[in-house]
Amino acid sequence: MIVGQENRIEKRPIENKTVLNEAYDYPTKVSFTRGMRVELDSAVMLFISGTSSVDENGLSIHIGDIKAQTRRTFTNIKALLESEGADWHDIVRTTCYLADFRNYDDFNEVRNDFYVEEGLDPLPASTCIEARICRPDLMVEIEAIAMIPKDRAR
């Protein structure tokens, strides 16, 4: 046992391989997990890594279509949440990255529609940033933080 291990907060990876693969399954290994579940006293925090329009084989999909990429990104995050017994109502914060801020209106239209479909109220705290994304064919990436009661079934 490593010294200090007994004082660590319990955590484990989050995954849903039916929708998107793990980064370590890419032809060139990438060192991160899709998300992390962190157990606290009476709550669990779910940290969803930056997620994009990627399929279960790790391939970028909907190339050149910001609306379809945004929708797939939200769907991928939804699937990760569902694997932990959570949903978008549990999201407390998102950070959204756009490769080109000129696509903000289209991105925001899809985001607004998705949030209405999910019945979100209140909306998550959020920041949107223009940034290079890990692949040139991806136009949007979103990371999220959710909180759920510890006793919620998965």
Protein Blocks (a to p, Z undefined) as FASTA:
>chain_A
ZZhklmcccddddddfklbccfklpmbacdddfbdcdddfkbccddddddddddfkopae
hehiaklmmmmmmmmmmmmmmmnopafklpmbdcdddfblklmmmmmmmmmmmmmmnopa
cdddddddddddfbfkbcbdcdddddddfklcZZ
